[in-house]
Amino acid sequence: MNRNYLFLLILLLLLTGCSIWPAFVRPKTELPEKWSATPAQVLQIGERWWTLYNDSALDTLVAEAFEHNRDLALAVARVDEARALWRVADSQRSPLVDATAQRDRTRSSEVAPIPIPASALERNAYRAQLNVSYELDLWGRLRGASNAARAELLATEAARETVRLALSADVARAYFTLRALDEQIAVTQRALGLREDNLKLQRVRNTAGLTNDFQLRQLEAELAAAQAQLPALERSRTAEELAFAVLLGRSPRAIVESAVKRESKPNEALLPVTPEGLPSDLLLRRPDIVQAEQRLIAANARIAVARASLFPRIALTGYLGTESRALGDLFSGPSLIWQLAAGLTQPIFQSGRLFNEADAVKAREQQTLAQYQKAVQEAFREVQQALSAQTRAREILEAETTRTTALRDTVRLARIRYDNGLVSQLEVIDAERNLLVADLNRADALRARRVAVADLVRALGGGWSGK
C-alpha cells in the first residue's frame, strides 16, 4: 500500500508544472516585401545612432539626458518593480518553508467535569518546528502566473527602451531646432546691420539732396520690420532652450542659470540613411511592438491561470519539530514531532464565477491582440511617413539652398544697378527682403532635414545593420 502511495506521489511530481494549454504563437502579420522608398546610400547605424551627426555637443547632451531625464528614471524604476513582481510570482512555484517557536502556559479549572490533580492545573508547553508547504502545479496555474509576470517584465523593459529611443530623438530634435533659431537670429542680425548701415548712408544722401524723403521712409520702415522679427525669434529660442533644459533633466537652478551648449558651426554634411534592402520584419523589433507582443504573451498566460483555477489544487504540507513541557527537554529525543499531509481542493459550485473570470481574461487577451495589431500598423505607417518626410526634406533643403544662392546674387546685382541709377531703391529693398526670408527658410529646412533623420531612426526602433 505504501508503494502505491509512493508511486502516486512520484506521478504527481512528474506532472507538476505541466500545462494543458498550448504555448503562445505570434499572430501572423502581412508584411510588405520591401520599403517603397529608393535611397541613394545606406548607413550602418548602431545603438548610438545620434553620432552620425558628427556633433560632439549633441553627444554630450544625449548622455546628460540619459543620466538625468525624469521620464527615463521613471521607466527604469518600473522595470525594477516588474522584476521584483516576477520574482514574487515565480517564488510560488517553489516549496515554502518557515520556522515557528511557541511557548504556552495554561491553567485548567479545578471544578472541571474531569478532575485534574492540583499539581497539573498549570502547565507549560514549548514548541519549535519547521513548516513546509508545496502546491503541485498540475495544470500550470503557478507557471502561467510566473510566465505572465515575466512577460510583463519584458514589456516594461521594452517600454524603457521606447522611452530611451524617444528621448534621444527628442534631444536631437530640440538641439537642431535650437540651432535653427540661432541661425535665424544671426541672419536677422546681419540683415539688420546691413540695413542700419544703408539707412545711415541714405540719410547722409538725403541731407545732401541726392534722395527724397519717400525713399528714406521706405528704408526706415523696412528696418523696423526686420527689428520686429528679432524679438519674436529670441522669444522662441528662450522658450525652446528652457524646454530643452527640462528634457535634459536639469535642476531648477540650472534651468534658470545654465545655457544649453551647442557647436558654433556644426557639420552640415549628412549621408542619407534610408534602409534600402533591409527586411521589413526588422520593424518587429521596435521597442513598442516588442512591448505590445509581451503584453499579449502575458494575457495568453493569464488565460491558462484562469482556466487552471477550474481544476483541483493539491497541496502538500508538513512540519518537523520538537515539543515538551520543560524548556530543557525541548531538543531531547522523545520531544520529536512531525506531520505529513496532502490536501485537495476542487471548486464545485461558484455560481459561474470562475467561468466568467476565464471569459473576462480571454476578452482582455483579444483587446491586447487588437492593440498589438494596431501597434504594428502604426509602426509601418510611421516608417513610411518618415521615409517620405526624409526625401521631401532633402529636396526642400536643396531648393532653398539654390534659392538663397540666387537671391544673394540678386541683391548684389540690384545694389550695383541702383548705384548706377538703373533701378529704384524699392527693387533693392525687395531683393533684400526676399533674401532674408530665403535665409530664414533655409535654416528651417536644414533643421527639418536633420530632424527627419532622427524621426526615421525613431520610427525604425533604433539603429540597424546594412548587412
C-alpha positions in Angstrom: 0.0 0.0 0.0 2.8 2.4 0.9 4.3 1.6 -2.5 1.1 2.6 -4.2 1.1 5.9 -2.4 4.7 6.5 -3.3 4.0 5.7 -7.0 1.1 8.2 -7.0 3.2 10.9 -5.4 6.0 10.4 -7.9 3.5 10.6 -10.7 2.0 13.8 -9.4 5.5 15.3 -9.1 6.3 14.5 -12.7 3.1 16.1 -13.8 3.8 19.3 -11.7 4.4 22.3 -13.9 2.8 20.8 -17.0 0.2 22.9 -18.6 -2.7 21.5 -20.7 -2.9 24.8 -22.7 -0.9 25.4 -25.9 2.1 27.8 -26.0 1.9 31.3 -27.3 2.2 31.8 -31.1 3.0 35.2 -32.5 0.0 36.5 -34.6 0.6 36.3 -38.3 1.1 39.8 -39.9 1.0 40.5 -43.6 4.3 42.5 -44.1 5.5 44.3 -47.2 8.4 42.7 -49.0 10.4 45.9 -49.2 10.2 49.6 -48.5 8.8 51.7 -51.3 11.4 54.4 -51.0 14.6 54.1 -53.0 17.5 55.7 -51.3 20.9 56.6 -52.6 23.0 55.1 -49.8 22.6 53.1 -46.6 24.5 53.6 -43.4 25.1 51.0 -40.7 23.8 52.7 -37.5 24.5 51.2 -34.1 22.8 51.9 -30.8 24.4 55.3 -30.6 22.7 56.4 -33.8 23.0 60.1 -33.0 26.7 60.1 -33.6 26.1 60.1 -37.3 25.5 63.8 -37.0 29.2 64.2 -36.0 28.3 66.8 -33.4 30.2 66.4 -30.1 27.8 68.9 -28.3 24.8 66.7 -29.3 26.7 63.6 -28.0 27.2 65.3 -24.6 23.6 66.4 -24.4 22.2 62.9 -25.1 24.4 61.5 -22.4 23.2 64.1 -20.0 19.6 63.3 -20.8 20.1 59.6 -20.3 21.5 60.3 -16.9 19.1 62.9 -15.6 15.8 62.8 -17.5 12.9 62.0 -15.1 10.8 60.1 -17.6 13.6 57.7 -18.2 14.2 57.4 -14.5 10.5 56.5 -14.0 10.8 53.9 -16.7 13.8 52.3 -15.1 12.0 52.2 -11.7 9.1 50.5 -13.3 11.4 47.8 -14.7 12.8 47.3 -11.2 9.2 46.9 -9.9 8.2 44.5 -12.6 11.4 42.4 -12.0 10.5 42.1 -8.3 6.9 41.2 -9.1 8.1 38.4 -11.4 10.3 37.0 -8.7 7.4 37.1 -6.3 5.2 35.2 -8.8 8.0 32.7 -9.6 8.7 32.0 -5.9 5.2 30.5 -5.6 6.4 27.5 -7.6 8.9 26.5 -5.0 8.3 25.0 -1.6 7.6 27.5 1.2 9.5 26.9 4.4 9.1 28.9 7.6 10.0 28.3 11.3 7.9 28.9 14.3 8.6 28.9 18.0 5.9 28.9 20.7 5.7 29.0 24.5 2.4 28.4 26.2 1.3 28.5 29.9 -2.2 27.3 30.6 -4.3 26.7 33.7 -7.3 24.3 33.9 -10.3 24.6 36.0 -10.3 23.0 39.5 -14.0 22.1 39.1 -13.9 20.7 35.6 -16.1 17.7 34.7 -12.9 15.6 34.6 -11.0 16.0 37.8 -7.4 17.2 37.4 -4.8 16.9 40.1 -3.9 20.2 41.7 -0.3 19.8 40.6 -1.3 19.6 37.0 -3.7 22.6 36.9 -0.9 24.8 35.5 1.2 23.6 32.6 3.9 24.9 30.4 4.4 23.9 26.7 7.4 24.7 24.5 7.3 24.1 20.8 9.7 24.7 17.9 9.1 23.5 14.3 9.9 23.9 10.6 6.8 24.1 8.4 6.9 23.2 4.7 4.1 23.7 2.1 4.2 23.0 -1.6 1.4 23.1 -4.2 1.6 20.6 -7.1 1.2 22.7 -10.2 -0.6 20.0 -12.2 -2.4 22.3 -14.5 0.2 25.1 -15.0 -1.6 27.7 -12.8 1.6 28.8 -11.0 3.7 28.5 -14.1 1.2 30.6 -16.0 1.3 33.3 -13.4 5.1 33.3 -13.5 5.2 33.4 -17.3 2.7 36.3 -17.2 4.8 38.2 -14.7 8.0 37.6 -16.8 6.2 38.8 -19.9 5.2 41.9 -18.1 8.8 42.4 -17.1 9.9 42.1 -20.7 7.2 44.5 -21.7 8.3 47.0 -19.1 11.9 46.7 -20.3 10.7 47.3 -23.9 8.8 50.4 -22.6 12.0 51.6 -21.1 13.8 51.3 -24.4 10.9 53.1 -26.1 11.4 56.0 -23.7 15.2 55.9 -24.2 14.8 55.9 -28.0 12.2 58.7 -27.9 14.4 60.7 -25.5 17.4 60.5 -27.8 15.3 61.5 -30.8 13.7 64.4 -28.8 17.1 65.6 -27.8 18.2 65.7 -31.4 15.0 67.4 -32.5 15.3 70.1 -29.7 19.0 70.6 -30.4 18.6 71.2 -34.1 15.6 73.4 -33.5 17.7 75.5 -31.2 20.5 75.6 -33.8 18.0 76.7 -36.4 16.8 79.5 -34.2 20.4 80.5 -33.6 21.0 80.7 -37.3 17.8 82.6 -38.0 18.6 85.1 -35.3 22.2 85.5 -36.7 20.7 86.0 -40.2 18.3 88.6 -39.0 21.0 90.4 -37.0 23.2 90.5 -40.1 20.4 91.9 -42.2 19.7 94.5 -39.5 23.3 95.5 -39.5 23.4 96.0 -43.3 20.1 97.9 -43.3 21.2 100.1 -40.5 24.4 100.9 -42.4 22.4 101.5 -45.6 20.0 103.8 -43.7 22.8 105.9 -42.3 24.2 106.3 -45.8 20.8 107.2 -47.2 20.3 109.8 -44.5 23.5 111.4 -45.5 22.4 111.4 -49.1 19.0 112.7 -48.2 20.6 115.6 -46.3 22.7 116.3 -49.4 19.6 116.3 -51.5 20.5 113.2 -53.5 17.5 111.2 -52.3 14.0 112.1 -51.4 12.1 111.6 -48.1 9.9 108.9 -49.7 12.9 106.6 -50.2 14.2 107.3 -46.7 10.9 106.4 -45.1 10.9 103.2 -47.1 14.2 102.2 -45.6 13.2 103.2 -42.1 10.0 101.1 -42.4 11.9 98.1 -43.8 14.4 98.3 -40.9 11.6 98.4 -38.4 10.0 95.4 -39.9 13.2 93.4 -39.6 13.7 94.7 -36.0 10.2 93.4 -35.1 11.2 89.9 -36.3 14.2 89.6 -34.0 12.3 89.7 -30.6 9.9 87.0 -31.8 12.8 84.8 -32.8 14.6 85.4 -29.5 11.4 84.7 -27.6 11.1 81.3 -29.4 14.7 80.5 -28.7 14.4 81.2 -25.0 11.3 79.0 -24.8 13.0 76.2 -26.7 16.1 76.4 -24.5 14.1 76.2 -21.3 12.1 73.3 -22.6 15.3 71.6 -23.6 16.8 72.1 -20.2 13.7 70.3 -18.7 14.1 67.5 -21.2 17.8 67.1 -20.1 16.6 66.7 -16.5 18.4 69.7 -15.2 17.7 71.2 -11.7 15.5 74.3 -11.4 18.6 76.4 -10.7 20.4 75.0 -13.8 17.3 75.6 -15.9 17.4 79.3 -15.0 21.1 79.9 -14.9 22.8 77.5 -17.4 22.6 77.7 -21.1 22.4 74.7 -23.5 25.8 74.3 -25.1 26.0 73.7 -28.9 28.5 73.6 -31.6 29.2 77.0 -33.2 29.5 75.5 -36.7 28.0 72.0 -36.8 28.8 69.8 -39.8 26.1 70.1 -42.4 27.2 67.1 -44.4 24.9 64.2 -43.7 24.5 61.0 -45.6 21.0 59.6 -46.3 20.1 56.7 -44.0 17.0 55.2 -45.7 17.2 51.4 -45.1 17.1 50.1 -48.7 17.4 46.3 -48.8 16.6 45.8 -45.1 13.9 43.3 -44.4 10.5 44.8 -43.5 10.2 42.5 -40.5 13.1 44.4 -39.0 10.4 46.7 -37.7 9.0 44.0 -35.4 12.0 44.5 -33.1 10.8 48.1 -32.4 10.5 48.5 -28.7 6.8 49.5 -28.7 6.0 46.5 -30.8 8.0 44.2 -28.5 6.1 45.7 -25.6 2.8 45.0 -27.2 3.8 41.4 -28.0 4.9 40.8 -24.5 1.6 42.2 -23.2 -0.1 39.7 -25.5 2.1 36.9 -24.2 1.2 37.9 -20.6 -2.5 37.9 -21.5 -2.2 34.5 -23.1 -0.5 33.1 -19.9 -3.3 34.5 -17.7 -5.8 32.5 -19.7 -4.1 29.4 -18.6 -4.1 30.7 -15.0 -7.9 31.4 -15.2 -8.7 28.0 -16.7 -6.5 26.1 -14.3 -8.5 27.5 -11.4 -11.3 25.2 -12.5 -9.2 22.2 -11.7 -8.3 20.6 -8.4 -5.5 22.1 -6.3 -3.3 19.6 -4.5 -1.1 21.0 -1.6 1.5 19.0 0.3 2.2 20.3 3.8 4.2 19.1 6.7 6.2 20.1 9.7 9.1 18.8 11.8 9.9 20.0 15.3 10.0 19.4 19.0 7.6 19.9 21.8 8.0 19.5 25.6 6.7 20.7 28.9 10.1 21.9 30.0 12.5 24.1 28.0 15.4 21.8 28.9 13.7 18.9 27.3 12.8 20.7 24.1 15.6 19.2 22.0 15.7 15.8 23.5 14.8 12.6 21.5 11.4 12.0 22.9 10.2 15.6 22.1 10.3 15.0 18.3 7.1 15.8 16.4 6.3 15.7 12.7 3.4 15.6 10.3 2.9 15.0 6.6 -0.4 15.9 4.9 -1.9 16.2 1.4 -4.9 18.3 0.7 -7.1 18.5 -2.4 -9.4 21.4 -3.2 -11.9 21.2 -6.1 -14.3 24.0 -6.9 -17.8 22.6 -7.3 -20.3 25.4 -7.3 -19.2 29.1 -7.7 -22.3 30.5 -9.4 -20.3 30.7 -12.7 -17.7 33.0 -11.2 -14.7 31.0 -12.4 -16.1 30.6 -15.9 -16.9 34.3 -16.1 -13.4 35.2 -14.9 -11.9 33.0 -17.6 -14.1 34.7 -20.2 -13.0 38.1 -18.9 -9.4 37.1 -19.2 -10.0 35.8 -22.8 -11.7 39.1 -23.7 -8.7 41.0 -22.3 -6.4 38.9 -24.5 -8.5 39.9 -27.5 -8.1 43.5 -26.5 -4.3 43.1 -26.2 -4.3 41.3 -29.6 -6.0 44.3 -31.2 -3.5 46.7 -29.6 -0.6 44.6 -30.9 -2.0 44.6 -34.4 -2.6 48.3 -34.2 0.9 48.9 -32.9 2.3 47.1 -36.0 0.1 49.1 -38.3 1.1 52.4 -36.7 4.8 51.4 -36.9 4.7 50.8 -40.6 2.7 54.0 -41.2 5.3 55.9 -39.2 8.2 54.4 -41.1 6.7 55.0 -44.5 5.8 58.6 -43.4 9.4 59.1 -42.1 10.9 57.8 -45.3 8.8 60.2 -47.3 9.5 63.1 -45.0 13.2 62.5 -45.2 13.1 62.5 -49.0 10.9 65.7 -49.1 13.1 67.4 -46.5 16.2 66.8 -48.6 14.5 68.1 -51.7 13.3 71.2 -49.9 16.7 71.9 -48.4 18.3 71.6 -51.9 15.7 74.0 -53.3 16.1 76.5 -50.5 19.9 76.4 -50.9 19.6 77.1 -54.6 17.1 79.9 -53.9 19.4 81.5 -51.3 22.4 81.5 -53.6 20.4 83.0 -56.4 18.9 85.7 -54.2 22.3 86.6 -52.8 23.5 87.3 -56.3 20.2 89.2 -57.0 20.9 91.5 -54.0 24.4 92.1 -55.2 23.4 92.9 -58.7 20.4 95.1 -57.5 22.8 97.2 -55.4 25.2 97.7 -58.4 22.3 98.7 -60.7 20.9 101.1 -58.0 24.3 102.7 -57.6 24.4 103.2 -61.3 20.9 104.7 -61.4 19.4 101.8 -63.3 16.8 100.7 -60.7 15.0 102.3 -57.8 15.6 101.8 -54.1 12.3 99.8 -53.9 13.8 97.0 -56.0 16.8 96.8 -53.7 14.5 96.6 -50.7 12.5 93.8 -52.3 15.7 91.8 -53.1 17.0 92.2 -49.6 13.6 91.2 -48.1 13.4 88.1 -50.3 17.0 87.1 -49.3 16.2 87.5 -45.6 13.1 85.3 -46.0 15.1 82.7 -48.0 17.9 82.6 -45.4 15.3 82.0 -42.6 13.6 79.3 -44.7 16.9 77.6 -45.4 17.7 77.5 -41.7 14.4 75.9 -41.0 14.8 73.5 -44.0 18.2 72.3 -42.6 16.5 71.7 -39.2 13.8 69.7 -40.9 16.4 67.7 -42.8 18.2 66.7 -39.6 15.1 66.1 -37.7 13.8 63.8 -40.4 16.8 61.6 -39.9 16.0 61.4 -36.2 12.4 60.7 -36.9 13.3 57.8 -39.2 15.6 56.2 -36.8 13.0 56.5 -34.1 10.3 55.0 -36.4 12.6 52.1 -37.2 13.2 51.4 -33.5 16.9 52.5 -33.3 19.9 51.6 -35.3 20.4 48.8 -37.8 23.0 47.0 -39.8 23.1 47.2 -43.6 24.4 43.7 -43.9 
